[in-house]
Amino acid sequence: MNMLLVNDVYELFGQRYRILWRDQKTAYWIDIDADNALPQLIELSVLVERLADEVMRCIDDPFEPFILNPTKQSQWAKDIQSKAWEMVEQHVANEPAIYERTPRGKMIQVMAQKHGTTKALIYRKLREYWQRGKSPNALYPDTSNKGSPNKAKNITDKKRGRPRKVALGTGVNITPEIEKVFRTVIKSHYQTEDENTVRYVYRRALFLLGFDSTRKNNEEQLAEAPTYEQFYYFLQKEITDAEKIKKRLGEIVYQKDYRPVLGSSTAGAMGPGSLYQIDATIGDVYLIDEETRSVIVGRPVIYIVIDVFSRMITGVHVGLEGPSWVSAMFALANTMFDKVRYCASYGITISHDEWPVVGKPEAILGDKGELIGTTVEVLSEALFINILNTPSFRADWKGIVEQQFRTLQTNFKPFVEGYVEGTTIKKRGGSDYRLDAELTLRDITRIIINCVIIYNTTHAMNYYDTDNDIPPDLPLIPLALWNWGIQNRTGKLRGVNEELAAVNLMPHKEASITEYGLYLFGCYYSAPIAIKEEWFVRIKGRSGKVLIAYDPHNAETIYFRPNGKYDKFIPFELTERSRAFRGRTFWDVWRMQAGQTKTHAKSKLTKLNGELARDKKIEEIVEEARSKNKNMSHLPKSQRTANIRENKKNEIDINRARSGLMPTKTRAETKPVQKDNVVYLSGEKPQDYSVPSMLDTIYGEDDGN
């Protein structure tokens, strides 16, 4: 049985017991905390059952440090231990009889008579021996509770400490009232980010204690005040160095600059591809455009991915977009894809052996930012890559990759203009750094690629913390460590389909299924398989969303992700409805849509302003008409509504004379016929055969109502 070993300590129902002796069936143990404890017999089967039920558990030995480190003991303590061991040495080995009541009583009587001492002392020494671990060292006197330099002394009227020989006065003991004042000023003036000196805080304490420089005889009274040394001693005892830093400099500074550094990044990586670190920095050089080579386009964003085990730079990306998942995507893709083809795209020829990194890692460590979100979850699930993130304000956890930024940029600093010194953009007494820019984005990328290759193949790392299985004659160079790790360590680098990896590295978003196609960012997309399977048929109530991947650099194509039904990603192309976005990037799409949104917003304001002007003009016309109208309220309704048809025809005649298609100044002036001068012989008005009015055609005959 491997459990229940002698000297093991177990906890049962809040009490702690030590196993003193055991055989195949029974055991003796003792309560290590009780002042009057004696060994107890117990069945092993009972203990095994309690362990199985998890009501009893094995714990660390609380006396182990005391037993294993009896160093710097005084001669007094050594004498006590020696005499105690001399008393019990002959009988403690008589097991298990010493644990049984009757035999033990006879042995203790013999020991007391032989050494001229009491049975009570013998019992106490045996109890110490058993409770503290059955070692002669257990009989050293325990002075841990006998007072210490950091424990308060009893306060009396007599001044403690060395008497003064030069300073005036006798001084004062630090009472609880004075301690309360000390704690107040320490909290309000010392444990703050103001970084006040200790002497200033001490003076504030004196002020609160009533010592005022403006008061008469204050100097004589200061002779009886608490001294600076007393205050400083209290301060050191009250708060630790770590607490001082956290309160005065902040938790972030403490974690970054003062925390213990006990681990090793390399120790967490089993071999090449086990863990990558990724980070970005803003390049310390200004660039110009590729086309005209005259326009300043800003500073590049440099992404580096590095293998923790070998320190090999496994991927790099240089762009102008700010740190984001889109930029990180290119760096991660670079780690998985063929480096020979990548370098050739920049006119650099290398062999596969110079940069033999192709495949996906087991885990990637980044900071909170790029490696958080839905896209990262898709990457992790689809490619089986474990995504890790450092805690907030703990970029030092990625110290390996952080260090390489300084190394890379230092390499090309002496050779380029437009390099930024410090945090300013202007040399002291000189010209603006930006005006010295001479490299394009492609130029700086080629420089960094060459720096990466030289670093990977030649950089000797004397600081590298090697494991015991790494040969001492192995050069501590990234490429050498990488090749050795691939051959001798567990292989963590795995192959990957480049197209599938590219789709899974792209940003992901849900696209809506509409009657016009998949809708994403204001664009519509379609694919033959979607038309064949009638995704876009107009059926009332049909709607839905699908997860797609998109390349921000190409708005013409999006990619439907594989799922349970489809085992491959499906490209969807822009439809004719969205033909305006062909040949564009998604940044172009977003910029155009932002411009359209701005135009629409301006148009809405223009429309609203026109509606307000229209309302005002209508109101003016109505008011003018009202001012011209005669008051007809005294006329009866029947009189006002009579002869509407006749009134309408008269108004039409008058309006005909005023109207015409030709402008008035070119139209011949005609005088209206004075019909009222005609006398009809029959006494009735003859039928009118003139051309009908267009108003009659439009409105028809009025019924007079």
Helices and strands as residue ranges (DSSP letters): E 9-12, E 15-22, E 26-31, E 40-43, H 44-52, E 56-59, H 64-68, H 75-92, G 97-99, H 101-115, H 119-131, G 136-139, H 176-185, I 186-190, H 198-208, H 218-222, H 228-238, H 241-249, H 251-253, I 254-258, G 266-268, E 276-282, E 287-288, E 296-298, E 301-307, E 313-319, H 325-336, H 339-344, G 352-354, E 363-366, H 374-383, E 386-389, G 395-398, H 399-412, G 413-415, G 433-436, H 441-458, H 478-488, H 498-505, E 508-514, E 517-520, E 523-526, H 528-532, E 545-550, E 557-560, E 570-574, G 576-581, H 586-628, H 637-641, H 644-658, G 675-677, H 694-699
